[in-house]
Amino acid sequence: MIKFENLTKDKAKKLLHSHLPESVSEFLEKPYTLSEKQIQYYQENGFVKLESVIEEDKLSIIRQVIQSSVLLRKESDKRTLSEKSKYEQSFLQCGYLCWDFPAMKQIVHSKRLAGIARDLMRVDGIRLWHDQALFKEPNGGATSVHQDSSYWPIAEPQFTTTTWIALNNVTKENGCLYFYPKSHLAKREYVDIFKNPHQPEAAKKYHKEYVPLNPGDATFHSGLTFHGTDANNTNKMREGMTIIYLKDGSTFDASDERNTAHKSCSGLKHGEIIKTEFTPLLTD
Ligand SMILES: O=C(O)CCC(=O)C(=O)O
């Protein structure tokens, strides 16, 4: 059973259904200024690390709201780690949180975060693809190497990006992300991380770079970049929040049946612009 310090189920419900404090909502709308060097780094390597995307004095409430959503989603799951599938052992995965909880909507729909995605990809407008909290349990397993976009029915994978925000200290020991720099330019290769992962051939010629994060730091990685994590070899939860973005105007690709059931594109036909109730425009 999962537990977080100073968090009861009642408190979690209350937090998730309240507005964030004014100073935090204002902060989430405030632009984060990227240097040309950071944008260039993202373009060349397929990922970038950014410091203090969430500033220290805003993080504790944001972290508690995200913990609350994980608590409510997972409280009825009484299984121990060893009773879970190998995929489930790699993280507690809680998605589409912004549609269930008003406070999560304020975080996930943040213009500050979406603006970073827009500037890194050098596009005009950004839509939400989906959100997921990814909490690696104490002694939780590794996340197999993969490219995110191979699970998404999006015809323009080069214009997708994920932000992975550290809510606590994220290190090599507890399962920080590693990336294969420049592998966004490699061939695409589907890895079945859910049931039968393999080490992708396409990533083999690239070297691995671990990216530890302090609380409030974040990475952004392209949907084409190969990445993974090691296991959580500590007795504390590794807490990460992800938000996935796509370029406004991206289109639905129904050619791979494994991906078409994705909730974000329900009702679309092959080739149509992705513009659904779950993919709002997040930038002005
Ligand atoms: O958090 C993890 O362990 C893996 C995250 C990941 O693969 C992703 O955000 O794309």
The ligand as a MOL file (V3000), in Angstrom:
LIG
                    3D

  0  0  0     0  0            999 V3000
M  V30 BEGIN CTAB
M  V30 COUNTS 10 9 0 0 0
M  V30 BEGIN ATOM
M  V30 1 O 10.0990 7.3980 -15.3230 0
M  V30 2 C 10.5410 6.4120 -15.8820 0
M  V30 3 O 11.0100 5.4600 -15.2540 0
M  V30 4 C 10.5340 6.3410 -17.3720 0
M  V30 5 C 9.9950 7.5610 -17.9940 0
M  V30 6 C 9.9180 7.5300 -19.4650 0
M  V30 7 O 10.2980 6.6080 -20.1190 0
M  V30 8 C 9.3320 8.6880 -20.1250 0
M  V30 9 O 8.9240 9.6450 -19.4500 0
M  V30 10 O 9.2660 8.6940 -21.3570 0
M  V30 END ATOM
M  V30 BEGIN BOND
M  V30 1 2 1 2
M  V30 2 1 2 3
M  V30 3 1 2 4
M  V30 4 1 4 5
M  V30 5 1 5 6
M  V30 6 2 6 7
M  V30 7 1 6 8
M  V30 8 2 8 9
M  V30 9 1 8 10
M  V30 END BOND
M  V30 END CTAB
M  END
